Amino acid sequence: MTAETPVKPVMDEERNFPRGLAIRLFAYLVAGHVLAGFLYLLFEAGAQGR
């Protein structure tokens, strides 16, 4: 009898994606968009002052 090694699927990386990294990435994306929106509003408010 030969022992067969289990075949890993090609897209196995999705299941091994670290949860903490995903949460941190999501938080950075949200925080980056909030910061960009705030800067946009500052520039818009500054342009209205002229």
PyMOL Python script that loads the backbone (N, CA, C, O; Angstrom):
from pymol import cmd

cmd.read_pdbstr("""\
ATOM      1  N   MET A   1       0.839  -1.193   0.000  1.00  0.00           N
ATOM      2  CA  MET A   1       0.000   0.000   0.000  1.00  0.00           C
ATOM      3  C   MET A   1       0.878   1.247   0.000  1.00  0.00           C
ATOM      4  O   MET A   1       1.893   1.317   0.693  1.00  0.00           O
ATOM      5  N   THR A   2       0.471   2.202  -0.774  1.00  0.00           N
ATOM      6  CA  THR A   2       1.205   3.464  -0.817  1.00  0.00           C
ATOM      7  C   THR A   2       0.371   4.540  -0.140  1.00  0.00           C
ATOM      8  O   THR A   2      -0.848   4.605  -0.300  1.00  0.00           O
ATOM      9  N   ALA A   3       1.051   5.372   0.611  1.00  0.00           N
ATOM     10  CA  ALA A   3       0.358   6.469   1.297  1.00  0.00           C
ATOM     11  C   ALA A   3       0.252   7.648   0.335  1.00  0.00           C
ATOM     12  O   ALA A   3       1.258   8.147  -0.170  1.00  0.00           O
ATOM     13  N   GLU A   4      -0.962   8.078   0.092  1.00  0.00           N
ATOM     14  CA  GLU A   4      -1.173   9.215  -0.801  1.00  0.00           C
ATOM     15  C   GLU A   4      -1.146  10.510  -0.003  1.00  0.00           C
ATOM     16  O   GLU A   4      -1.738  10.607   1.071  1.00  0.00           O
ATOM     17  N   THR A   5      -0.461  11.482  -0.536  1.00  0.00           N
ATOM     18  CA  THR A   5      -0.437  12.778   0.118  1.00  0.00           C
ATOM     19  C   THR A   5      -1.670  13.561  -0.329  1.00  0.00           C
ATOM     20  O   THR A   5      -2.046  13.508  -1.500  1.00  0.00           O
ATOM     21  N   PRO A   6      -2.297  14.283   0.592  1.00  0.00           N
ATOM     22  CA  PRO A   6      -3.487  15.048   0.201  1.00  0.00           C
ATOM     23  C   PRO A   6      -3.112  16.175  -0.754  1.00  0.00           C
ATOM     24  O   PRO A   6      -2.110  16.864  -0.566  1.00  0.00           O
ATOM     25  N   VAL A   7      -3.925  16.344  -1.768  1.00  0.00           N
ATOM     26  CA  VAL A   7      -3.681  17.381  -2.773  1.00  0.00           C
ATOM     27  C   VAL A   7      -4.336  18.674  -2.291  1.00  0.00           C
ATOM     28  O   VAL A   7      -5.533  18.721  -2.009  1.00  0.00           O
ATOM     29  N   LYS A   8      -3.508  19.727  -2.207  1.00  0.00           N
ATOM     30  CA  LYS A   8      -4.033  21.027  -1.778  1.00  0.00           C
ATOM     31  C   LYS A   8      -4.628  21.753  -2.973  1.00  0.00           C
ATOM     32  O   LYS A   8      -4.056  21.718  -4.063  1.00  0.00           O
ATOM     33  N   PRO A   9      -5.759  22.404  -2.789  1.00  0.00           N
ATOM     34  CA  PRO A   9      -6.312  23.191  -3.889  1.00  0.00           C
ATOM     35  C   PRO A   9      -5.395  24.366  -4.243  1.00  0.00           C
ATOM     36  O   PRO A   9      -4.584  24.806  -3.428  1.00  0.00           O
ATOM     37  N   VAL A  10      -5.537  24.851  -5.447  1.00  0.00           N
ATOM     38  CA  VAL A  10      -4.676  25.942  -5.913  1.00  0.00           C
ATOM     39  C   VAL A  10      -4.963  27.217  -5.133  1.00  0.00           C
ATOM     40  O   VAL A  10      -4.031  27.939  -4.780  1.00  0.00           O
ATOM     41  N   MET A  11      -6.224  27.510  -4.859  1.00  0.00           N
ATOM     42  CA  MET A  11      -6.603  28.750  -4.186  1.00  0.00           C
ATOM     43  C   MET A  11      -6.730  28.549  -2.671  1.00  0.00           C
ATOM     44  O   MET A  11      -7.689  29.025  -2.064  1.00  0.00           O
ATOM     45  N   ASP A  12      -5.786  27.859  -2.069  1.00  0.00           N
ATOM     46  CA  ASP A  12      -5.844  27.593  -0.632  1.00  0.00           C
ATOM     47  C   ASP A  12      -5.426  28.809   0.190  1.00  0.00           C
ATOM     48  O   ASP A  12      -5.655  28.842   1.400  1.00  0.00           O
ATOM     49  N   GLU A  13      -4.818  29.805  -0.445  1.00  0.00           N
ATOM     50  CA  GLU A  13      -4.346  30.979   0.288  1.00  0.00           C
ATOM     51  C   GLU A  13      -5.493  31.766   0.899  1.00  0.00           C
ATOM     52  O   GLU A  13      -5.306  32.422   1.924  1.00  0.00           O
ATOM     53  N   GLU A  14      -6.676  31.720   0.295  1.00  0.00           N
ATOM     54  CA  GLU A  14      -7.797  32.497   0.817  1.00  0.00           C
ATOM     55  C   GLU A  14      -8.204  32.024   2.203  1.00  0.00           C
ATOM     56  O   GLU A  14      -8.594  32.834   3.043  1.00  0.00           O
ATOM     57  N   ARG A  15      -8.119  30.721   2.452  1.00  0.00           N
ATOM     58  CA  ARG A  15      -8.499  30.201   3.764  1.00  0.00           C
ATOM     59  C   ARG A  15      -7.430  30.476   4.803  1.00  0.00           C
ATOM     60  O   ARG A  15      -7.739  30.510   5.994  1.00  0.00           O
ATOM     61  N   ASN A  16      -6.192  30.672   4.399  1.00  0.00           N
ATOM     62  CA  ASN A  16      -5.101  30.905   5.336  1.00  0.00           C
ATOM     63  C   ASN A  16      -4.789  32.390   5.521  1.00  0.00           C
ATOM     64  O   ASN A  16      -3.781  32.728   6.142  1.00  0.00           O
ATOM     65  N   PHE A  17      -5.632  33.286   4.996  1.00  0.00           N
ATOM     66  CA  PHE A  17      -5.409  34.721   5.132  1.00  0.00           C
ATOM     67  C   PHE A  17      -5.610  35.099   6.600  1.00  0.00           C
ATOM     68  O   PHE A  17      -6.677  34.838   7.156  1.00  0.00           O
ATOM     69  N   PRO A  18      -4.615  35.703   7.235  1.00  0.00           N
ATOM     70  CA  PRO A  18      -4.733  36.012   8.667  1.00  0.00           C
ATOM     71  C   PRO A  18      -5.875  36.995   8.948  1.00  0.00           C
ATOM     72  O   PRO A  18      -6.013  38.023   8.286  1.00  0.00           O
ATOM     73  N   ARG A  19      -6.676  36.648   9.938  1.00  0.00           N
ATOM     74  CA  ARG A  19      -7.837  37.488  10.261  1.00  0.00           C
ATOM     75  C   ARG A  19      -7.408  38.873  10.754  1.00  0.00           C
ATOM     76  O   ARG A  19      -8.025  39.875  10.392  1.00  0.00           O
ATOM     77  N   GLY A  20      -6.360  38.937  11.575  1.00  0.00           N
ATOM     78  CA  GLY A  20      -5.896  40.223  12.089  1.00  0.00           C
ATOM     79  C   GLY A  20      -5.417  41.143  10.979  1.00  0.00           C
ATOM     80  O   GLY A  20      -5.626  42.355  11.030  1.00  0.00           O
ATOM     81  N   LEU A  21      -4.775  40.563   9.979  1.00  0.00           N
ATOM     82  CA  LEU A  21      -4.307  41.361   8.856  1.00  0.00           C
ATOM     83  C   LEU A  21      -5.480  41.912   8.052  1.00  0.00           C
ATOM     84  O   LEU A  21      -5.442  43.053   7.593  1.00  0.00           O
ATOM     85  N   ALA A  22      -6.511  41.107   7.884  1.00  0.00           N
ATOM     86  CA  ALA A  22      -7.689  41.557   7.148  1.00  0.00           C
ATOM     87  C   ALA A  22      -8.392  42.686   7.885  1.00  0.00           C
ATOM     88  O   ALA A  22      -8.835  43.651   7.262  1.00  0.00           O
ATOM     89  N   ILE A  23      -8.498  42.578   9.206  1.00  0.00           N
ATOM     90  CA  ILE A  23      -9.150  43.630   9.998  1.00  0.00           C
ATOM     91  C   ILE A  23      -8.332  44.904   9.945  1.00  0.00           C
ATOM     92  O   ILE A  23      -8.887  45.993   9.797  1.00  0.00           O
ATOM     93  N   ARG A  24      -7.003  44.778  10.065  1.00  0.00           N
ATOM     94  CA  ARG A  24      -6.137  45.950  10.012  1.00  0.00           C
ATOM     95  C   ARG A  24      -6.202  46.624   8.644  1.00  0.00           C
ATOM     96  O   ARG A  24      -6.241  47.851   8.553  1.00  0.00           O
ATOM     97  N   LEU A  25      -6.212  45.816   7.579  1.00  0.00           N
ATOM     98  CA  LEU A  25      -6.307  46.363   6.231  1.00  0.00           C
ATOM     99  C   LEU A  25      -7.615  47.116   6.038  1.00  0.00           C
ATOM    100  O   LEU A  25      -7.627  48.206   5.466  1.00  0.00           O
ATOM    101  N   PHE A  26      -8.720  46.540   6.513  1.00  0.00           N
ATOM    102  CA  PHE A  26     -10.017  47.203   6.411  1.00  0.00           C
ATOM    103  C   PHE A  26     -10.013  48.509   7.201  1.00  0.00           C
ATOM    104  O   PHE A  26     -10.516  49.522   6.714  1.00  0.00           O
ATOM    105  N   ALA A  27      -9.454  48.504   8.411  1.00  0.00           N
ATOM    106  CA  ALA A  27      -9.416  49.721   9.233  1.00  0.00           C
ATOM    107  C   ALA A  27      -8.567  50.797   8.566  1.00  0.00           C
ATOM    108  O   ALA A  27      -8.940  51.970   8.581  1.00  0.00           O
ATOM    109  N   TYR A  28      -7.423  50.416   7.977  1.00  0.00           N
ATOM    110  CA  TYR A  28      -6.586  51.406   7.298  1.00  0.00           C
ATOM    111  C   TYR A  28      -7.291  51.981   6.076  1.00  0.00           C
ATOM    112  O   TYR A  28      -7.171  53.174   5.798  1.00  0.00           O
ATOM    113  N   LEU A  29      -8.020  51.150   5.350  1.00  0.00           N
ATOM    114  CA  LEU A  29      -8.750  51.647   4.184  1.00  0.00           C
ATOM    115  C   LEU A  29      -9.832  52.625   4.600  1.00  0.00           C
ATOM    116  O   LEU A  29      -9.992  53.672   3.972  1.00  0.00           O
ATOM    117  N   VAL A  30     -10.578  52.301   5.647  1.00  0.00           N
ATOM    118  CA  VAL A  30     -11.636  53.197   6.125  1.00  0.00           C
ATOM    119  C   VAL A  30     -11.022  54.495   6.644  1.00  0.00           C
ATOM    120  O   VAL A  30     -11.490  55.583   6.306  1.00  0.00           O
ATOM    121  N   ALA A  31      -9.981  54.386   7.459  1.00  0.00           N
ATOM    122  CA  ALA A  31      -9.344  55.579   8.015  1.00  0.00           C
ATOM    123  C   ALA A  31      -8.731  56.436   6.906  1.00  0.00           C
ATOM    124  O   ALA A  31      -8.790  57.664   6.974  1.00  0.00           O
ATOM    125  N   GLY A  32      -8.151  55.815   5.901  1.00  0.00           N
ATOM    126  CA  GLY A  32      -7.579  56.577   4.789  1.00  0.00           C
ATOM    127  C   GLY A  32      -8.637  57.327   4.007  1.00  0.00           C
ATOM    128  O   GLY A  32      -8.417  58.466   3.595  1.00  0.00           O
ATOM    129  N   HIS A  33      -9.786  56.697   3.797  1.00  0.00           N
ATOM    130  CA  HIS A  33     -10.854  57.379   3.076  1.00  0.00           C
ATOM    131  C   HIS A  33     -11.469  58.499   3.915  1.00  0.00           C
ATOM    132  O   HIS A  33     -11.842  59.539   3.372  1.00  0.00           O
ATOM    133  N   VAL A  34     -11.578  58.304   5.211  1.00  0.00           N
ATOM    134  CA  VAL A  34     -12.094  59.364   6.084  1.00  0.00           C
ATOM    135  C   VAL A  34     -11.133  60.547   6.079  1.00  0.00           C
ATOM    136  O   VAL A  34     -11.568  61.696   6.006  1.00  0.00           O
ATOM    137  N   LEU A  35      -9.846  60.282   6.154  1.00  0.00           N
ATOM    138  CA  LEU A  35      -8.852  61.362   6.118  1.00  0.00           C
ATOM    139  C   LEU A  35      -8.884  62.090   4.775  1.00  0.00           C
ATOM    140  O   LEU A  35      -8.811  63.318   4.734  1.00  0.00           O
ATOM    141  N   ALA A  36      -8.992  61.346   3.687  1.00  0.00           N
ATOM    142  CA  ALA A  36      -9.058  61.972   2.362  1.00  0.00           C
ATOM    143  C   ALA A  36     -10.321  62.818   2.226  1.00  0.00           C
ATOM    144  O   ALA A  36     -10.279  63.906   1.652  1.00  0.00           O
ATOM    145  N   GLY A  37     -11.429  62.332   2.743  1.00  0.00           N
ATOM    146  CA  GLY A  37     -12.671  63.112   2.696  1.00  0.00           C
ATOM    147  C   GLY A  37     -12.570  64.380   3.522  1.00  0.00           C
ATOM    148  O   GLY A  37     -13.066  65.430   3.114  1.00  0.00           O
ATOM    149  N   PHE A  38     -11.926  64.289   4.689  1.00  0.00           N
ATOM    150  CA  PHE A  38     -11.743  65.475   5.528  1.00  0.00           C
ATOM    151  C   PHE A  38     -10.866  66.509   4.828  1.00  0.00           C
ATOM    152  O   PHE A  38     -11.180  67.700   4.850  1.00  0.00           O
ATOM    153  N   LEU A  39      -9.777  66.072   4.211  1.00  0.00           N
ATOM    154  CA  LEU A  39      -8.919  67.007   3.480  1.00  0.00           C
ATOM    155  C   LEU A  39      -9.664  67.626   2.305  1.00  0.00           C
ATOM    156  O   LEU A  39      -9.496  68.811   2.018  1.00  0.00           O
ATOM    157  N   TYR A  40     -10.482  66.834   1.627  1.00  0.00           N
ATOM    158  CA  TYR A  40     -11.285  67.356   0.517  1.00  0.00           C
ATOM    159  C   TYR A  40     -12.230  68.448   1.018  1.00  0.00           C
ATOM    160  O   TYR A  40     -12.364  69.498   0.389  1.00  0.00           O
ATOM    161  N   LEU A  41     -12.875  68.199   2.142  1.00  0.00           N
ATOM    162  CA  LEU A  41     -13.778  69.209   2.687  1.00  0.00           C
ATOM    163  C   LEU A  41     -13.026  70.463   3.109  1.00  0.00           C
ATOM    164  O   LEU A  41     -13.538  71.570   2.947  1.00  0.00           O
ATOM    165  N   LEU A  42     -11.818  70.309   3.648  1.00  0.00           N
ATOM    166  CA  LEU A  42     -11.024  71.476   4.012  1.00  0.00           C
ATOM    167  C   LEU A  42     -10.680  72.315   2.790  1.00  0.00           C
ATOM    168  O   LEU A  42     -10.766  73.543   2.834  1.00  0.00           O
ATOM    169  N   PHE A  43     -10.290  71.660   1.701  1.00  0.00           N
ATOM    170  CA  PHE A  43      -9.960  72.406   0.483  1.00  0.00           C
ATOM    171  C   PHE A  43     -11.192  73.052  -0.117  1.00  0.00           C
ATOM    172  O   PHE A  43     -11.117  74.176  -0.614  1.00  0.00           O
ATOM    173  N   GLU A  44     -12.330  72.362  -0.081  1.00  0.00           N
ATOM    174  CA  GLU A  44     -13.565  72.948  -0.582  1.00  0.00           C
ATOM    175  C   GLU A  44     -13.991  74.156   0.234  1.00  0.00           C
ATOM    176  O   GLU A  44     -14.429  75.165  -0.318  1.00  0.00           O
ATOM    177  N   ALA A  45     -13.862  74.052   1.546  1.00  0.00           N
ATOM    178  CA  ALA A  45     -14.218  75.175   2.424  1.00  0.00           C
ATOM    179  C   ALA A  45     -13.261  76.349   2.205  1.00  0.00           C
ATOM    180  O   ALA A  45     -13.672  77.509   2.240  1.00  0.00           O
ATOM    181  N   GLY A  46     -11.988  76.038   1.981  1.00  0.00           N
ATOM    182  CA  GLY A  46     -11.028  77.101   1.720  1.00  0.00           C
ATOM    183  C   GLY A  46     -11.287  77.781   0.378  1.00  0.00           C
ATOM    184  O   GLY A  46     -11.061  78.985   0.257  1.00  0.00           O
ATOM    185  N   ALA A  47     -11.747  77.060  -0.616  1.00  0.00           N
ATOM    186  CA  ALA A  47     -12.046  77.644  -1.914  1.00  0.00           C
ATOM    187  C   ALA A  47     -13.302  78.515  -1.852  1.00  0.00           C
ATOM    188  O   ALA A  47     -13.421  79.477  -2.611  1.00  0.00           O
ATOM    189  N   GLN A  48     -14.240  78.190  -0.957  1.00  0.00           N
ATOM    190  CA  GLN A  48     -15.453  78.989  -0.824  1.00  0.00           C
ATOM    191  C   GLN A  48     -15.172  80.318  -0.120  1.00  0.00           C
ATOM    192  O   GLN A  48     -15.951  81.261  -0.258  1.00  0.00           O
ATOM    193  N   GLY A  49     -14.089  80.407   0.620  1.00  0.00           N
ATOM    194  CA  GLY A  49     -13.765  81.606   1.373  1.00  0.00           C
ATOM    195  C   GLY A  49     -13.236  82.744   0.509  1.00  0.00           C
ATOM    196  O   GLY A  49     -13.133  83.874   0.988  1.00  0.00           O
ATOM    197  N   ARG A  50     -12.903  82.483  -0.728  1.00  0.00           N
ATOM    198  CA  ARG A  50     -12.349  83.542  -1.577  1.00  0.00           C
ATOM    199  C   ARG A  50     -13.403  84.435  -2.120  1.00  0.00           C
ATOM    200  O   ARG A  50     -13.098  85.376  -2.853  1.00  0.00           O
TER     201      ARG A  50
END
""", "prot")
cmd.dss("prot")
cmd.show_as("cartoon", "prot")
cmd.util.cbc("prot")
cmd.orient("prot")
